[in-house]
């Protein structure tokens, strides 16, 4: 049985989903195949999000380094920017 939770939906949640059987219900094989496709897509998107977050953090670090190196240029009226 599926239970809704406030936690993030992860691929293994989709793969481990179990449904109650009903008379004239859905084809279990088709349901399982579809859930596998959904879980695969969720896994791919999760990996892409992790990669994007890593790239964003690297860009933030590079920007902070650049800002630290060039901080004095903005403050010094006799520096290269003030001439």
GUSEVEX-53117 format. One record per residue (C-alpha): x, y, z; residue in one letter. Coordinates in steps of 0.001 Angstrom, whole numbers, plus 524288, in hexadecimal, padded with zeros to 5 digits. Each point is the difference from the previous one (the first is absolute). Layout:
REM residues N
XYZa/...
//
This chain:
REM residues 83
800008000080000x/804A380DC77FD01x/801128099580B31x/8020F80E827FDE3x/80AEA80606807E0x/8060D80D77800CFx/80D3B7FA437FC87x/8062A801177F2A9x/7FC087F5C17F622x/80BD67F7FA7FC33x/8018C7F5D57F542x/7FFDF7F4A58097Dx/7F2E9804D680568x/7FA337FEB37F26Cx/806437F2D07FDA3x/7FB6F7FAB980D32x/7F1F0804B37FE7Cx/7F5EE7F5828026Cx/7F1BF801947FC37x/7F3E97F9508051Ax/7F9E47F61C7F6B9x/7F25A802C17FB32x/7F6E67F8557F793x/8012D805527F220x/80BDA807B58043Ax/80B788049F7F7F0x/809A07F6AE7F9BFx/80A967FE3080A5Cx/80A957FE487F5ADx/7FC8580CA87F93Ex/7FF7F8073280CF4x/80D517FA99803D9x/805E5803887F2B2x/7FAD180DD98010Bx/804EB8018A80DE7x/80D6A7FB407FBB1x/8003E80A6A7F552x/7FBD080A6D809CBx/80A717FB8C809A0x/80A738003F7F559x/7FC3080DDE7FC41x/7FFC28043A80E37x/80D937FA31801D1x/80524807257F3EBx/7FA4D80CF580461x/805877FE1580D9Ex/80DA47FDE97FA51x/7FE8A80C087F756x/7FBD08081A80BBBx/80BC27FB61807CFx/808FD803A57F4B3x/7F9A480D607FE81x/8014C802B080E8Fx/80E6B7FC4F7FF99x/8026D808D87F449x/7F8B580B23806A4x/808227FE8980C4Dx/80CA37FFFF7F811x/7FB9A80C6A7F8FFx/7FCCB8067080D06x/80D7D7FCB280531x/806B48057E7F3E2x/7F7D580C6A800F0x/8035C801A080E6Ax/80E777FE617FCE6x/7FF1F809FD7F51Cx/7F8AE80984808BBx/80A1F7FE5B80AC9x/80B45802997F69Fx/7F96680BE57FA04x/7FA07805B180C42x/80B29809C88019Cx/7FE69804D67F1F5x/7F291805878031Ex/8044C8069780C95x/80D25805F87FC00x/7FDD580D1C7F900x/80E48800057FBBFx/7FF4D7F2137FAFDx/7FE4E7FC0A7F1BFx/7F152802708002Ax/8017C80DB7805ACx/8097E8051B7F5F8x/
//
